Amino acid sequence: MAGRRRRRRLRRFAVRVPQYVLIVLVAATANFALPRLMPGNPVELLLGEDANRLPAETIEKELADVGLDQPLLTQYGRYMSGLAQGDLGYSFRHRRAVSTLLRERLPWTILLVGTALVVSTILGVALAAFAVWRRGRRRDVASIAVFTFLESTPPFWIGLLLLIWFGANLKWFPLFGSVSVDRTTGLARAGDIGVHLLLPAATLVLASVGATFLLARASLLGVVSEDYVLVARAKGLRERTIAIRHALPAASLPIATSVLLRVGSLAGGAVIVERVFSYRGVGTLMLEASFGRDYPLLQGGLFVLTLIVVGVNLLGDLLYPRLDPRVRR
Amino acid sequence: MSRPRRLRRATRTLTILGGVTLAVFGVLALFGSALAPFDAGERAGRPFLEPSRDHLLGTDDIGHDILSELIGGARVSLLIGLAAAAIAVVGGGLLGAVAGYRRGAVDAVLMRTVDYALVVPTIPLLIVLASYLERGMRSQILVVAVLLWAEPARIVRSQVLSLRERTHVLAARTFGAGAPYLIRRHVVPAVAPLLIAQFVRVVSVAILFEVALSFVGLGDPVRRSWGSMIQFATDRGAFLTGAWKWWIVPPGLCVAAVVCSFAFVGLGLEERFDRRLARGAQG
């Protein structure tokens, strides 16, 4: 039995992993092709706007350094093998390797997106369970309208209003940044990080809780009419026990899948929200890069974010059998 | 009253509400220049005026009337959203149809691209693409469309794949029907309702993308959209004074109202098509 199960898991692994590898390859190829396809001079795009003012031999030397004088296929090979070793190029604005820059900023974005994801999932599912147990009543219908409206508001606008109200007017929270410079140790620092995190994370939660709510509601509705819920009720179990022990586990599968799938849109929303709060994450870095026309940094940021999203999706795919016994067998 | 009936009635109310809101904004977008109290580019008063009878939403840092800017923004945001969605749905639909019809290598390449487009974090990609292009309305439309074609393409492809095996299509092919006839007679009618529902969904996303892009300063530098209004207001420190109440809140509310209305209309459309599809399957 165990052997067969392991073999099945291996087969699942063998089917899924290449698909994701392929997506990463497409992403890398798109990254390679973009500066070479886009209007404008690739020399400028890869070396910076000021490149044309340099003396000709310097340009040639720089080009040879980056490998732009080679045939396209050789360039592609060099690009891919560099990428495999974690080389994302060189940011001419910061005069540092793109990978180092990203490594500094990535933890902040992961903290922000991770917090928002966990909180919005718990909140969305709890609200949905509440709504389903009172379904059809006026408040249930109203909640659909309210959450659709919330889903329709631009996240950064919600963030701005939170910042204006709780930051500028009430002065409860700092107006920008992800940590203060003067608090550097232990508990004080952790608290400081938390205070800076709260508003941006709340923004992302507000912007994404609607989707979780609507999905969890739909999937709970599918479950509550099942026979075993009726049986549970006939046994005289309390409604809360039915909801938590019987309905939620069965409904959790599509919810879990959608949570993992939403990492992408959350990470995207975080980019803009980070700018509102001047949060020191990858998003702020990318937007700065966009204005400095620092293309290697921009593309490196995109590539790393894509990698993370693909990784999370793959994780979800591989965890799926553990959540769903029907697939495991 | 039973639950489904109440839900259906609520859906209808929401759909009508959405339709009316969209009609109002449509009129503003079409005839805004005649309806607005001032020209959006005109210095209508002193800068930083508070709301008054002359300027219902005050004036901005140059003295433009904010209400007139808001009305002008309706045209820009709606135009970009509609145009980008149209390109994405029609273009994506065509690609999907070709992939489903041709199958083989074409299909494989297209579908791997779709996989990528569905996974890639959209807003970062949006920023990267927009940074390469000239700032302007046309490139904004293009970039947003490029991000949204994948879902329609996938939907149409799976429809075409299933259609080509259905008996009535096989029968038509046996009688020698060519691709143009099959597409006109069988593919378009089957796919159209799906695409219309898709279009409504895509428009809302497109408008949100446009607003986000303009907010981070990657929009059209000349035409003021709702997103760039919020950006300018933030850059001019509107939240340190009280000006945010009439400078930042209204454009955001407009975006939310329009996007939400599209969602409500989509809800109604989906239900109608669903019922028709269900009946079609029975008969």
Interface residues (C-beta under 8 A of the other chain):
Chain A: Q19 L22 I23 V26 A27 A30 L34 P35 M38 P39 G40 L45 R135 G136 V141 I144 A145 T148 F149 E151 S152 T153 P154 F156 W157 L160 L161 L163 I164 A168 G264 S265 A267 G268 G269 V271 I272 R275 V276 G283 M286 L287 A289 S290 F291 R293 Y295 L298 Q299 G301 L302 L305 T306 V309 V310 N313
Chain B: R3 R6 L7 A10 L14 R112 T113 D115 Y116 V119 V120 P121 T122 I123 P124 L125 L126 I127 V128 A130 S131 Y132 L133 E134 S204 L208 V211 A212 F215 V216 G217 L218 G227 I230 T234 F239 L240 W244 I248 V249 G252 V255 A256 A257 V259 C260 A263 F264
